[in-house]
Amino acid sequence: MYIGDIIKDYRTNHQQSIEDFAKASSLSVSEIETLEANYESNNGTPVSVSIRQIKGIAQAMNIPMPVLMTQIPSDQQIIVQVVAESDQPHAK
């Protein structure tokens, strides 16, 4: 079950619109729509999901992030964005 299926199931079971879920997750409606599509339109591979998106989805579903991550299949790429320490606001 891809992340899009997880989102759709949650929204259906909680009678929640895409707009409401997007707001609760701090993601855009277009991000939710893309994730719910499950596959890239240009090549048919599973859409990638970022850690930022997983965090927002877990927040909207009121579950811990690690619990959500265990439900994501191994063929769905998870993007981890690494930020250099010098790019951090607290770095000097």
N, CA, C and O atoms as a DFTB+ gen file, in Angstrom:
368 C
 N C O
     1  1       0.858      -1.171       0.000
     2  2       0.000       0.000       0.000
     3  2       0.908       1.238       0.000
     4  3       1.679       1.457       0.934
     5  1       0.801       2.030      -1.053
     6  2       1.611       3.241      -1.149
     7  2       1.040       4.344      -0.258
     8  3      -0.097       4.263       0.205
     9  1       1.850       5.371      -0.032
    10  2       1.453       6.468       0.850
    11  2       0.137       7.097       0.389
    12  3      -0.674       7.514       1.216
    13  1      -0.074       7.166      -0.914
    14  2      -1.327       7.727      -1.432
    15  2      -2.539       6.919      -1.012
    16  3      -3.589       7.481      -0.703
    17  1      -2.396       5.584      -0.999
    18  2      -3.478       4.712      -0.542
    19  2      -3.747       4.921       0.949
    20  3      -4.894       4.927       1.395
    21  1      -2.677       5.089       1.696
    22  2      -2.807       5.314       3.143
    23  2      -3.577       6.601       3.396
    24  3      -4.470       6.645       4.242
    25  1      -3.223       7.653       2.653
    26  2      -3.907       8.941       2.798
    27  2      -5.371       8.812       2.407
    28  3      -6.252       9.252       3.145
    29  1      -5.641       8.206       1.241
    30  2      -7.027       8.049       0.773
    31  2      -7.870       7.270       1.765
    32  3      -8.997       7.657       2.072
    33  1      -7.313       6.159       2.272
    34  2      -8.048       5.353       3.251
    35  2      -8.367       6.168       4.493
    36  3      -9.485       6.128       5.007
    37  1      -7.379       6.906       4.967
    38  2      -7.588       7.726       6.160
    39  2      -8.675       8.770       5.902
    40  3      -9.594       8.936       6.704
    41  1      -8.556       9.472       4.771
    42  2      -9.528      10.524       4.466
    43  2     -10.937       9.947       4.325
    44  3     -11.903      10.540       4.804
    45  1     -11.050       8.803       3.675
    46  2     -12.358       8.166       3.488
    47  2     -12.953       7.759       4.836
    48  3     -14.120       8.029       5.119
    49  1     -12.142       7.112       5.654
    50  2     -12.616       6.654       6.967
    51  2     -12.972       7.797       7.908
    52  3     -13.787       7.632       8.816
    53  1     -12.360       8.947       7.689
    54  2     -12.616      10.113       8.552
    55  2     -13.444      11.189       7.844
    56  3     -13.590      12.307       8.339
    57  1     -13.980      10.830       6.680
    58  2     -14.818      11.740       5.886
    59  2     -14.174      13.128       5.776
    60  3     -14.775      14.148       6.113
    61  1     -12.942      13.119       5.296
    62  2     -12.145      14.337       5.224
    63  2     -11.818      14.654       3.760
    64  3     -11.438      13.767       2.996
    65  1     -11.967      15.909       3.387
    66  2     -11.634      16.334       2.028
    67  2     -10.115      16.449       1.872
    68  3      -9.372      16.496       2.853
    69  1      -9.685      16.492       0.626
    70  2      -8.260      16.714       0.362
    71  2      -7.821      18.043       0.967
    72  3      -6.742      18.144       1.550
    73  1      -8.654      19.046       0.825
    74  2      -8.316      20.376       1.358
    75  2      -8.134      20.338       2.877
    76  3      -7.190      20.922       3.409
    77  1      -9.035      19.656       3.562
    78  2      -8.927      19.560       5.025
    79  2      -7.683      18.780       5.444
    80  3      -6.987      19.156       6.388
    81  1      -7.415      17.689       4.725
    82  2      -6.230      16.892       5.050
    83  2      -4.957      17.691       4.768
    84  3      -4.008      17.651       5.551
    85  1      -4.941      18.407       3.661
    86  2      -3.774      19.224       3.318
    87  2      -3.515      20.261       4.413
    88  3      -2.374      20.472       4.824
    89  1      -4.573      20.895       4.872
    90  2      -4.426      21.902       5.925
    91  2      -3.898      21.267       7.209
    92  3      -3.002      21.819       7.847
    93  1      -4.441      20.119       7.592
    94  2      -4.020      19.443       8.818
    95  2      -2.576      18.943       8.734
    96  3      -1.893      18.822       9.751
    97  1      -2.123      18.657       7.516
    98  2      -0.770      18.134       7.335
    99  2       0.260      19.216       7.015
   100  3       1.456      18.939       6.934
   101  1      -0.212      20.440       6.835
   102  2       0.660      21.556       6.431
   103  2       1.300      21.302       5.063
   104  3       2.392      21.796       4.781
   105  1       0.616      20.532       4.221
   106  2       1.057      20.299       2.848
   107  2       0.069      20.957       1.908
   108  3      -1.038      21.310       2.312
   109  1       0.460      21.122       0.663
   110  2      -0.445      21.732      -0.304
   111  2      -1.421      20.686      -0.852
   112  3      -1.162      19.484      -0.795
   113  1      -2.527      21.163      -1.374
   114  2      -3.507      20.277      -2.002
   115  2      -2.849      19.523      -3.153
   116  3      -3.088      18.328      -3.330
   117  1      -2.023      20.211      -3.932
   118  2      -1.364      19.550      -5.070
   119  2      -0.405      18.449      -4.603
   120  3      -0.263      17.436      -5.287
   121  1       0.251      18.626      -3.462
   122  2       1.119      17.572      -2.936
   123  2       0.291      16.336      -2.575
   124  3       0.675      15.210      -2.893
   125  1      -0.838      16.552      -1.916
   126  2      -1.701      15.434      -1.533
   127  2      -2.237      14.742      -2.784
   128  3      -2.251      13.513      -2.855
   129  1      -2.675      15.520      -3.766
   130  2      -3.176      14.938      -5.017
   131  2      -2.096      14.100      -5.709
   132  3      -2.375      13.010      -6.208
   133  1      -0.871      14.613      -5.736
   134  2       0.241      13.885      -6.361
   135  2       0.516      12.586      -5.615
   136  3       0.697      11.537      -6.234
   137  1       0.547      12.654      -4.290
   138  2       0.796      11.452      -3.501
   139  2      -0.325      10.437      -3.684
   140  3      -0.068       9.238      -3.791
   141  1      -1.560      10.911      -3.720
   142  2      -2.701      10.010      -3.876
   143  2      -2.737       9.356      -5.265
   144  3      -3.357       8.306      -5.434
   145  1      -2.093       9.954      -6.236
   146  2      -2.022       9.355      -7.574
   147  2      -1.164       8.085      -7.552
   148  3      -1.328       7.210      -8.403
   149  1      -0.266       7.985      -6.595
   150  2       0.611       6.833      -6.367
   151  2       1.731       6.652      -7.382
   152  3       2.814       6.199      -7.010
   153  1       1.511       6.988      -8.644
   154  2       2.519       6.750      -9.672
   155  2       2.830       8.025     -10.447
   156  3       1.954       8.857     -10.686
   157  1       4.092       8.158     -10.831
   158  2       4.514       9.272     -11.673
   159  2       3.851       9.122     -13.041
   160  3       3.846       8.033     -13.615
   161  1       3.299      10.200     -13.555
   162  2       2.604      10.126     -14.847
   163  2       3.568       9.935     -16.017
   164  3       3.181       9.391     -17.051
   165  1       4.807      10.373     -15.868
   166  2       5.750      10.297     -16.992
   167  2       6.446       8.947     -17.140
   168  3       6.896       8.605     -18.233
   169  1       6.541       8.165     -16.044
   170  2       7.261       6.894     -16.175
   171  2       6.622       5.724     -15.425
   172  3       7.128       4.604     -15.501
   173  1       5.542       5.953     -14.715
   174  2       4.824       4.878     -14.053
   175  2       5.462       4.323     -12.793
   176  3       5.014       3.307     -12.262
   177  1       6.512       4.988     -12.311
   178  2       7.122       4.535     -11.062
   179  2       6.365       5.139      -9.876
   180  3       5.708       6.170     -10.015
   181  1       6.460       4.493      -8.709
   182  2       5.789       5.061      -7.535
   183  2       6.313       6.468      -7.236
   184  3       7.511       6.725      -7.360
   185  1       5.421       7.373      -6.844
   186  2       5.852       8.724      -6.500
   187  2       6.772       8.668      -5.287
   188  3       6.623       7.809      -4.418
   189  1       7.702       9.574      -5.244
   190  2       8.587       9.693      -4.085
   191  2       7.876      10.500      -3.012
   192  3       7.036      11.349      -3.309
   193  1       8.216      10.231      -1.783
   194  2       7.647      10.974      -0.660
   195  2       8.808      11.449       0.204
   196  3       9.740      10.693       0.476
   197  1       8.746      12.694       0.630
   198  2       9.839      13.256       1.425
   199  2       9.563      13.069       2.915
   200  3       8.425      12.863       3.337
   201  1      10.620      13.145       3.681
   202  2      10.486      13.073       5.145
   203  2       9.570      14.189       5.629
   204  3       8.763      13.982       6.535
   205  1       9.690      15.375       5.030
   206  2       8.827      16.504       5.400
   207  2       7.359      16.149       5.182
   208  3       6.510      16.461       6.017
   209  1       7.061      15.494       4.056
   210  2       5.692      15.098       3.767
   211  2       5.214      14.013       4.729
   212  3       4.080      14.056       5.206
   213  1       6.074      13.048       5.010
   214  2       5.717      11.977       5.953
   215  2       5.400      12.567       7.322
   216  3       4.442      12.159       7.979
   217  1       6.207      13.525       7.741
   218  2       5.980      14.178       9.029
   219  2       4.604      14.855       9.054
   220  3       3.864      14.723      10.029
   221  1       4.267      15.571       7.991
   222  2       2.974      16.251       7.925
   223  2       1.805      15.280       7.877
   224  3       0.775      15.506       8.511
   225  1       1.969      14.200       7.124
   226  2       0.909      13.194       7.013
   227  2       0.682      12.522       8.363
   228  3      -0.460      12.335       8.784
   229  1       1.763      12.162       9.034
   230  2       1.647      11.549      10.362
   231  2       0.951      12.501      11.327
   232  3       0.122      12.082      12.134
   233  1       1.291      13.773      11.239
   234  2       0.672      14.795      12.091
   235  2      -0.834      14.853      11.829
   236  3      -1.625      14.886      12.771
   237  1      -1.226      14.865      10.576
   238  2      -2.641      14.940      10.211
   239  2      -3.404      13.693      10.651
   240  3      -4.594      13.762      10.959
   241  1      -2.712      12.550      10.680
   242  2      -3.346      11.290      11.059
   243  2      -3.232      11.006      12.557
   244  3      -3.768      10.015      13.053
   245  1      -2.532      11.880      13.266
   246  2      -2.323      11.714      14.711
   247  2      -1.652      10.390      15.060
   248  3      -2.049       9.706      16.004
   249  1      -0.628      10.041      14.280
   250  2       0.153       8.837      14.572
   251  2       1.637       9.203      14.558
   252  3       2.025      10.171      13.904
   253  1       2.466       8.445      15.266
   254  2       3.905       8.723      15.237
   255  2       4.482       8.489      13.839
   256  3       4.060       7.580      13.125
   257  1       5.421       9.299      13.475
   258  2       6.057       9.198      12.168
   259  2       6.634       7.799      11.903
   260  3       6.446       7.272      10.807
   261  1       7.331       7.181      12.868
   262  2       7.865       5.832      12.610
   263  2       6.779       4.799      12.298
   264  3       7.014       3.871      11.524
   265  1       5.605       4.951      12.887
   266  2       4.503       4.028      12.610
   267  2       4.078       4.165      11.156
   268  3       3.869       3.164      10.471
   269  1       3.949       5.396      10.686
   270  2       3.586       5.628       9.285
   271  2       4.663       5.093       8.354
   272  3       4.351       4.485       7.330
   273  1       5.910       5.311       8.695
   274  2       7.011       4.890       7.828
   275  2       7.055       3.376       7.658
   276  3       7.473       2.890       6.606
   277  1       6.633       2.622       8.667
   278  2       6.634       1.158       8.540
   279  2       5.587       0.682       7.543
   280  3       5.657      -0.453       7.073
   281  1       4.626       1.525       7.213
   282  2       3.562       1.154       6.283
   283  2       3.920       1.455       4.827
   284  3       3.224       1.010       3.915
   285  1       4.990       2.200       4.607
   286  2       5.397       2.575       3.252
   287  2       6.206       1.426       2.654
   288  3       7.185       0.988       3.257
   289  1       5.814       0.930       1.477
   290  2       6.530      -0.207       0.883
   291  2       7.952       0.162       0.449
   292  3       8.264       1.327       0.204
   293  1       8.786      -0.844       0.363
   294  2      10.198      -0.618       0.051
   295  2      10.441      -0.073      -1.351
   296  3      11.507       0.485      -1.609
   297  1       9.481      -0.220      -2.265
   298  2       9.710       0.307      -3.616
   299  2       9.241       1.752      -3.780
   300  3       9.326       2.307      -4.876
   301  1       8.747       2.365      -2.706
   302  2       8.401       3.786      -2.767
   303  2       9.559       4.563      -2.158
   304  3       9.870       4.423      -0.976
   305  1      10.185       5.376      -2.983
   306  2      11.369       6.111      -2.572
   307  2      11.022       7.172      -1.539
   308  3      10.058       7.923      -1.694
   309  1      11.834       7.220      -0.473
   310  2      11.713       8.259       0.547
   311  2      12.890       9.203       0.364
   312  3      14.047       8.782       0.342
   313  1      12.578      10.481       0.233
   314  2      13.607      11.485      -0.008
   315  2      14.014      12.124       1.314
   316  3      13.180      12.631       2.065
   317  1      15.302      12.088       1.575
   318  2      15.858      12.714       2.765
   319  2      16.683      13.897       2.283
   320  3      17.658      13.732       1.549
   321  1      16.290      15.068       2.694
   322  2      17.013      16.270       2.274
   323  2      17.985      16.659       3.381
   324  3      17.579      16.972       4.500
   325  1      19.257      16.634       3.056
   326  2      20.300      16.964       4.016
   327  2      20.671      18.430       3.836
   328  3      20.933      18.890       2.725
   329  1      20.686      19.148       4.945
   330  2      21.024      20.568       4.923
   331  2      22.364      20.746       5.623
   332  3      22.565      20.263       6.738
   333  1      23.268      21.441       4.961
   334  2      24.590      21.684       5.556
   335  2      24.450      22.497       6.833
   336  3      23.575      23.355       6.942
   337  1      25.313      22.221       7.790
   338  2      25.260      22.941       9.062
   339  2      25.372      24.457       8.849
   340  3      24.753      25.236       9.573
   341  1      26.152      24.861       7.866
   342  2      26.320      26.285       7.589
   343  2      25.042      26.929       7.104
   344  3      24.905      28.151       7.157
   345  1      24.090      26.117       6.626
   346  2      22.801      26.632       6.165
   347  2      21.757      26.724       7.288
   348  3      20.652      27.229       7.088
   349  1      22.130      26.228       8.458
   350  2      21.216      26.264       9.591
   351  2      21.180      27.661      10.188
   352  3      22.211      28.332      10.247
   353  1      20.012      28.112      10.630
   354  2      19.897      29.465      11.180
   355  2      20.778      29.726      12.394
   356  3      21.209      30.856      12.622
   357  1      21.046      28.679      13.175
   358  2      21.840      28.859      14.387
   359  2      23.345      28.828      14.134
   360  3      24.120      29.181      15.022
   361  1      23.774      28.413      12.943
   362  2      25.202      28.309      12.626
   363  2      25.819      29.678      12.452
   364  3      25.174      30.605      11.962
   365  1      27.057      29.798      12.851
   366  2      27.757      31.073      12.715
   367  2      29.047      30.891      11.981
   368  3      29.778      31.858      11.769
